[in-house]
Amino acid sequence: MTTRNQIQIGASLVAGVQAAASATPPAATRFLAVSQGRIAYDDTGGSGPLVVAIPGMGDLRSEYRALRPLLQQAGYRVVTIDVRGHGETSARWSGYSAHAVGRDALALIEHLDAGPAVILGNSFAAGSVLWAAHDAPARVRGVVLLGPIVRDGPPSRFARIAVAVGFGGPWRLAFWMAYWNSLFPSHKPADHAQARAALVVMGTRDPDFPDAAAEARWLGQALGSPPLIVEGAGHYPHLEMPERVAPALLEFLAGLGAP
C-alpha cells in the first residue's frame, strides 16, 4: 500500500522532473529492422540499467511520458517502443500477438546489447512481457505489469458490449475513443486530448475487470509479488496517477540491484 508520505514525495518528484522534461525536445525516433517490418523506438541513451517499456493495444510509446523522465533522472536507460501496427512501427505483419510483440522486445534488447533489461508492459503488453521473460530469462531481470491483461476471464459488462457492438461497426473509431477515455476515471493527463522479479500495478477502477483489485491479487500471488493497487485509478495508473506509481516502481527497480 502506498502511504500518504510516499504519495507526497511522489507528487513532488513527478512535478520537478516533468517541469524539467517539458523543456527537453522529444527524442528522435529510431528503427530496428526485423523480419517483415521495422520497430519504432526511442532511447534516452546512457550506460544505466536498461528499462524497456511497451504500450498497450491502441496506444503509443508516448504512454510512458510521465514515467520516462523519472526513470531517466534516477539513472536508468529508458527505451519505449511502438508495437506492431501502431505509431511509427510498420503496419503490415503476419501476426500481432502478445507473443510476437514480446519477441520484438527481445530483439531490441539484443540489438542494443545493453541487457538484461526490466520490461514494463501495459494492458495486453503485460502478456508480451511475460512471454519475453519466459522465452529469454537471461535477457529479462524483472517485469512490471501495469493494468495487466494476461488471462482469459469473465469480462466486465462494458467490455462485453464494446466487443460485441462497438468495435464491429462503422462507428468503431469513435467507440474506441470513448472506451479509451473511460480508462481514466479520476482525471486525464493534461495532454490526453492529443518469472522474474515482478511488480503488478492495478487501478481499482480499471473497466476491463469486474473486480480489478481481485485480479491484481491473483496475479501478484501467481508471481510471488504483492501488487500495488492504486485506489481510484483506471487502466493507466502510471499515467493517471504517476505520483502513486513512481515511488513503488523506483523502489522495485532499486531492489533488483545492479544487472
C-alpha positions in Angstrom: 0.0 0.0 0.0 1.3 3.5 -0.8 1.4 5.7 2.2 0.4 9.4 2.3 4.0 10.4 2.8 5.0 8.3 -0.3 2.3 10.0 -2.3 3.5 13.4 -1.3 7.1 12.5 -2.1 6.0 11.0 -5.4 4.0 14.1 -6.3 6.9 16.4 -5.6 9.2 14.1 -7.6 6.8 14.0 -10.6 6.3 17.7 -10.6 10.0 18.5 -10.5 11.1 16.0 -13.1 8.3 16.8 -15.5 8.9 20.5 -15.3 12.5 19.8 -16.5 11.4 17.3 -19.1 8.9 19.7 -20.6 11.8 21.9 -21.7 13.6 19.0 -23.3 12.9 18.3 -27.0 11.4 14.8 -27.7 13.8 12.1 -28.6 14.3 11.2 -32.2 12.6 8.1 -33.4 14.9 5.2 -34.1 14.1 2.0 -36.0 15.0 -1.7 -35.7 14.6 -3.8 -38.8 13.2 -7.2 -38.1 11.6 -9.9 -40.3 8.5 -8.4 -42.1 9.0 -4.8 -40.9 10.6 -2.4 -38.5 10.0 -1.4 -34.9 10.0 2.3 -33.9 11.5 3.2 -30.6 13.2 6.0 -28.7 16.1 5.7 -26.4 17.3 8.0 -23.6 20.8 6.6 -24.0 23.4 6.4 -21.3 25.0 3.5 -19.5 22.5 2.9 -16.8 20.4 -0.3 -16.3 18.1 -0.8 -19.3 14.3 -0.4 -18.9 12.2 -1.3 -22.0 8.5 -0.1 -21.9 5.8 -1.5 -24.2 2.4 0.3 -24.5 -0.9 -1.3 -24.6 -3.2 -2.0 -27.5 -4.4 1.2 -29.2 -1.8 3.3 -27.6 1.7 4.6 -28.5 5.1 4.7 -26.8 4.2 8.3 -25.6 2.1 6.4 -23.0 5.2 6.4 -20.8 5.8 10.1 -21.0 5.1 10.5 -17.2 7.4 7.7 -16.1 10.2 8.1 -18.7 11.8 11.3 -17.3 11.5 10.0 -13.7 13.4 6.8 -14.7 16.0 8.7 -16.7 16.7 11.1 -13.8 17.1 8.1 -11.5 19.9 6.8 -13.7 18.1 4.3 -16.0 18.4 4.0 -19.7 14.8 4.0 -20.9 13.6 2.7 -24.3 10.0 2.9 -25.3 8.6 1.2 -28.4 5.5 1.3 -30.7 4.0 -2.1 -31.0 3.1 -3.8 -34.3 0.5 -1.8 -36.3 0.8 1.3 -34.1 2.5 4.6 -34.3 5.7 4.7 -36.4 6.1 0.9 -36.3 5.3 -1.0 -39.6 1.6 -1.7 -40.1 1.6 -4.9 -42.0 2.6 -8.1 -40.2 1.6 -11.8 -40.4 0.9 -11.7 -36.7 0.2 -9.1 -34.0 0.0 -11.4 -30.9 1.3 -10.6 -27.5 3.9 -13.3 -28.0 5.1 -11.7 -31.3 5.5 -8.3 -29.5 7.4 -10.0 -26.8 9.8 -11.3 -29.4 10.2 -7.8 -30.8 11.2 -6.5 -27.4 13.8 -9.3 -27.1 15.2 -8.4 -30.5 15.6 -4.8 -29.4 17.3 -5.8 -26.2 19.7 -7.9 -28.2 20.3 -5.1 -30.7 21.0 -2.6 -28.0 23.5 -5.0 -26.4 22.6 -3.4 -23.0 20.7 -6.1 -21.2 19.5 -7.8 -19.2 16.5 -5.4 -19.0 13.5 -4.7 -16.9 10.5 -4.7 -19.2 7.3 -2.7 -18.5 4.0 -3.6 -20.2 0.6 -2.1 -20.0 -2.7 -4.0 -20.8 -2.2 -6.7 -23.4 1.5 -5.9 -23.5 1.8 -7.4 -20.0 1.4 -10.7 -21.7 4.2 -9.7 -24.1 6.4 -9.0 -21.1 5.7 -12.4 -19.6 6.4 -14.1 -22.9 9.7 -12.4 -23.2 10.7 -13.4 -19.7 9.6 -17.0 -20.4 11.5 -17.2 -23.8 14.7 -15.5 -22.7 15.1 -15.3 -19.0 18.8 -14.4 -19.3 17.8 -11.1 -21.0 15.0 -10.1 -18.6 15.8 -9.4 -15.0 12.4 -8.1 -13.9 8.9 -7.4 -15.2 6.5 -4.6 -14.4 2.8 -5.2 -15.3 0.6 -2.2 -15.5 -3.2 -2.7 -15.7 -2.3 -6.2 -16.9 -4.5 -8.4 -19.1 -2.8 -11.8 -19.0 -5.5 -14.4 -19.0 -9.0 -15.1 -20.3 -11.7 -14.4 -17.8 -15.2 -13.0 -17.4 -15.1 -9.5 -18.9 -16.9 -6.6 -17.4 -20.3 -5.6 -18.8 -18.7 -2.7 -20.5 -16.1 -4.9 -22.2 -18.7 -7.3 -23.4 -20.7 -4.5 -25.0 -17.6 -3.0 -26.6 -16.5 -6.2 -28.2 -20.0 -7.2 -29.4 -21.1 -3.9 -30.7 -18.7 -1.1 -30.7 -15.6 -2.4 -32.4 -17.6 -4.1 -35.2 -19.5 -1.3 -36.8 -18.6 1.8 -38.9 -18.5 3.8 -35.7 -15.6 1.8 -34.4 -13.1 4.7 -34.2 -15.5 6.9 -32.2 -16.3 3.9 -30.0 -12.7 3.1 -29.4 -12.0 6.8 -28.4 -15.0 6.6 -26.0 -13.7 3.4 -24.5 -10.1 4.8 -24.2 -11.5 7.9 -22.4 -13.2 5.6 -19.9 -9.8 4.2 -18.8 -9.1 7.4 -17.0 -11.9 7.6 -14.4 -10.4 10.1 -12.0 -8.6 12.6 -14.1 -7.0 12.7 -17.5 -3.4 13.8 -18.2 -3.1 17.3 -19.5 -2.2 16.1 -23.0 -5.0 13.4 -23.0 -6.7 15.0 -25.9 -3.7 14.5 -28.0 9.0 -15.4 -13.8 11.4 -12.9 -12.9 11.1 -10.3 -10.2 7.7 -8.7 -10.7 5.7 -5.7 -9.8 2.0 -5.7 -10.6 0.2 -2.3 -10.7 -3.6 -2.1 -11.0 -6.1 0.7 -10.6 -9.3 -0.2 -8.7 -11.4 1.4 -11.4 -10.0 -0.4 -14.3 -13.0 -1.0 -16.6 -11.5 -4.2 -18.1 -12.2 -6.2 -15.0 -15.3 -6.9 -12.9 -13.0 -6.7 -9.8 -9.7 -5.2 -10.7 -8.2 -5.5 -7.2 -9.0 -9.2 -7.1 -7.3 -9.7 -10.5 -4.2 -7.9 -9.2 -4.1 -10.0 -6.1 -4.5 -13.2 -8.2 -1.6 -12.2 -10.5 0.6 -11.0 -7.7 0.1 -14.3 -5.9 0.9 -16.2 -9.1 4.1 -14.2 -9.5 5.0 -14.2 -5.8 4.9 -10.5 -5.5 2.4 -8.3 -3.6 0.6 -6.0 -6.1 0.4 -2.2 -5.9 -3.4 -1.4 -6.0 -4.0 2.2 -6.9 -7.2 3.4 -5.4 -9.4 5.3 -7.9 -7.1 4.8 -11.0 -8.2 3.2 -14.2 -6.4 1.2 -16.9 -3.4 3.6 -17.0 -2.4 4.1 -13.3 1.2 5.0 -14.3 -0.2 7.9 -16.5 -3.2 8.9 -14.5 -1.5 8.8 -11.0 2.3 8.7 -11.6 2.8 10.2 -8.1 1.5 6.9 -6.6 3.2 4.6 -9.1 6.6 6.2 -9.4 7.8 5.6 -5.8 6.9 1.9 -5.9 8.4 1.5 -9.3 11.7 3.1 -8.3 11.8 1.1 -5.1 11.2 -2.1 -7.1 14.0 -1.3 -9.6 16.4 -0.3 -6.8 15.7 -3.6 -5.1 16.9 -5.5 -8.2 20.5 -4.2 -7.7 23.0 -3.9 -10.5 22.4 -6.0 -13.6 
